[in-house]
């Protein structure tokens, strides 16, 4: 599966999933599972603050 935050397309996917004109999902119903890929963790919190983050210990 890979690390979600290492995938450059995850942000586009989150935007489309939560866009009212596209999929219209509530951001609160979306969960991103990560080991905490630091460079994009801050970006995720800034761009999608209502998305739930699940930290997986490796």
N, CA, C and O of each residue as an XYZ file, in Angstrom:
232
protein
N       0.813     -1.176      0.000
C       0.000      0.000      0.000
C       0.863      1.248      0.000
O       0.612      2.158     -0.791
N       1.857      1.323      0.848
C       2.730      2.488      0.872
C       2.284      3.550      1.855
O       1.183      3.498      2.404
N       3.147      4.494      2.058
C       2.903      5.612      2.965
C       2.042      6.651      2.251
O       2.429      7.180      1.209
N       0.882      6.935      2.816
C      -0.077      7.857      2.188
C       0.519      9.237      1.934
O       0.295      9.817      0.872
N       1.260      9.759      2.871
C       1.779     11.116      2.720
C       2.999     11.199      1.819
O       3.473     12.296      1.524
N       3.516     10.059      1.374
C       4.598     10.062      0.392
C       4.028     10.083     -1.024
O       4.766     10.277     -1.990
N       2.719      9.882     -1.147
C       2.052      9.886     -2.441
C       1.645     11.323     -2.772
O       0.830     11.908     -2.058
N       2.195     11.897     -3.834
C       1.876     13.292     -4.160
C       0.418     13.514     -4.561
O      -0.049     14.653     -4.563
N      -0.299     12.462     -4.896
C      -1.681     12.593     -5.341
C      -2.696     12.556     -4.199
O      -3.885     12.782     -4.424
N      -2.247     12.279     -2.989
C      -3.181     12.160     -1.870
C      -3.890     13.488     -1.600
O      -5.055     13.490     -1.202
N      -3.219     14.595     -1.805
C      -3.834     15.902     -1.558
C      -4.898     16.223     -2.606
O      -5.944     16.787     -2.286
N      -4.626     15.864     -3.848
C      -5.635     16.042     -4.904
C      -6.849     15.160     -4.605
O      -7.990     15.594     -4.760
N      -6.600     13.938     -4.183
C      -7.695     13.017     -3.866
C      -8.541     13.552     -2.724
O      -9.769     13.497     -2.788
N      -7.906     14.067     -1.684
C      -8.656     14.616     -0.549
C      -9.486     15.820     -0.981
O     -10.625     15.980     -0.543
N      -8.926     16.657     -1.831
C      -9.655     17.825     -2.323
C     -10.884     17.397     -3.116
O     -11.971     17.946     -2.929
N     -10.714     16.420     -4.000
C     -11.847     15.943     -4.800
C     -12.894     15.249     -3.944
O     -14.092     15.456     -4.136
N     -12.452     14.426     -3.001
C     -13.405     13.697     -2.158
C     -14.262     14.634     -1.310
O     -15.433     14.356     -1.055
N     -13.674     15.735     -0.880
C     -14.393     16.634      0.027
C     -15.027     17.826     -0.689
O     -15.683     18.648     -0.048
N     -14.846     17.932     -1.995
C     -15.422     19.030     -2.767
C     -16.925     18.808     -2.933
O     -17.355     17.746     -3.382
N     -17.710     19.805     -2.571
C     -19.174     19.700     -2.651
C     -19.662     19.471     -4.079
O     -20.720     18.876     -4.281
N     -18.912     19.931     -5.059
C     -19.304     19.767     -6.448
C     -18.838     18.463     -7.063
O     -19.164     18.169     -8.213
N     -18.088     17.684     -6.323
C     -17.582     16.417     -6.865
C     -18.129     15.263     -6.036
O     -19.249     14.817     -6.288
N     -17.386     14.769     -5.064
C     -17.860     13.644     -4.246
C     -18.653     14.125     -3.031
O     -19.563     13.437     -2.570
N     -18.310     15.294     -2.519
C     -19.064     15.898     -1.432
C     -19.003     15.192     -0.090
O     -19.889     15.373      0.746
N     -17.962     14.385      0.129
C     -17.831     13.715      1.428
C     -17.442     14.722      2.502
O     -16.732     15.691      2.234
N     -17.909     14.484      3.704
C     -17.492     15.308      4.827
C     -16.044     14.959      5.166
O     -15.690     13.785      5.274
N     -15.212     15.984      5.331
C     -13.808     15.746      5.673
C     -13.685     14.998      7.002
O     -12.699     14.298      7.233
N     -14.671     15.144      7.860
C     -14.638     14.457      9.153
C     -14.825     12.951      9.012
O     -14.544     12.199      9.946
N     -15.299     12.507      7.848
C     -15.487     11.080      7.599
C     -14.291     10.449      6.889
O     -14.295      9.251      6.602
N     -13.269     11.256      6.608
C     -12.085     10.778      5.897
C     -10.948     10.605      6.902
O     -10.692     11.482      7.727
N     -10.272      9.458      6.816
C      -9.130      9.177      7.690
C      -7.913      8.857      6.840
O      -7.996      8.068      5.898
N      -6.789      9.466      7.170
C      -5.523      9.176      6.508
C      -4.649      8.448      7.515
O      -4.375      8.961      8.600
N      -4.217      7.258      7.151
C      -3.344      6.457      8.007
C      -1.899      6.699      7.583
O      -1.562      6.560      6.407
N      -1.054      7.057      8.534
C       0.316      7.442      8.215
C       1.277      7.015      9.323
O       0.871      6.787     10.463
N       2.547      6.914      8.969
C       3.582      6.709      9.978
C       4.189      8.056     10.360
O       5.126      8.128     11.155
N       3.642      9.116      9.781
C       4.074     10.464     10.138
C       5.151     11.016      9.235
O       6.122     11.598      9.718
N       5.000     10.844      7.920
C       5.944     11.369      6.941
C       5.981     12.889      7.100
O       5.132     13.604      6.568
N       6.970     13.362      7.832
C       7.032     14.738      8.325
C       6.863     15.838      7.269
O       6.133     16.796      7.522
N       7.500     15.742      6.107
C       7.370     16.852      5.162
C       5.925     17.169      4.765
O       5.591     18.329      4.524
N       5.081     16.161      4.697
C       3.707     16.410      4.259
C       2.690     16.373      5.392
O       1.515     16.664      5.168
N       3.107     16.028      6.581
C       2.177     16.004      7.712
C       1.665     17.409      8.016
O       0.471     17.594      8.251
N       2.536     18.379      8.012
C       2.132     19.769      8.243
C       1.215     20.251      7.128
O       0.228     20.942      7.379
N       1.547     19.884      5.902
C       0.704     20.277      4.769
C      -0.700     19.692      4.903
O      -1.690     20.372      4.634
N      -0.782     18.429      5.321
C      -2.087     17.794      5.497
C      -2.919     18.537      6.535
O      -4.100     18.805      6.313
N      -2.313     18.866      7.654
C      -3.026     19.574      8.726
C      -3.445     20.971      8.273
O      -4.534     21.435      8.612
N      -2.590     21.635      7.514
C      -2.901     22.992      7.039
C      -4.003     22.998      5.978
O      -4.913     23.824      6.029
N      -3.918     22.078      5.021
C      -4.853     22.079      3.896
C      -6.169     21.358      4.184
O      -7.202     21.698      3.607
N      -6.138     20.373      5.066
C      -7.324     19.568      5.364
C      -7.447     19.362      6.872
O      -7.299     18.239      7.354
N      -7.715     20.423      7.616
C      -7.700     20.337      9.080
C      -8.760     19.411      9.678
O      -8.590     18.952     10.808
N      -9.833     19.125      8.967
C     -10.882     18.291      9.546
C     -10.701     16.804      9.230
O     -11.447     15.967      9.739
N      -9.722     16.477      8.401
C      -9.444     15.074      8.089
C      -8.788     14.434      9.307
O      -7.886     15.010      9.915
N      -9.250     13.236      9.654
C      -8.686     12.509     10.788
C      -7.366     11.866     10.374
O      -7.250     11.313      9.281
N      -6.382     11.945     11.253
C      -5.081     11.334     10.987
C      -4.891     10.195     11.983
O      -5.024     10.380     13.192
N      -4.579      9.014     11.454
C      -4.298      7.857     12.285
C      -2.816      7.557     12.162
O      -2.309      7.355     11.058
N      -2.128      7.526     13.280
C      -0.693      7.271     13.291
C      -0.474      5.767     13.491
O      -0.973      5.174     14.447
N       0.271      5.176     12.581
C       0.577      3.765     12.660
C       2.029      3.609     13.067
O       2.918      4.163     12.421
N       2.271      2.878     14.106
C       3.660      2.644     14.526
C       4.231      1.483     13.728
O       3.587      0.449     13.553
N       5.439      1.674     13.254
C       6.058      0.619     12.450
C       7.008     -0.219     13.270
O       7.616     -1.154     12.748
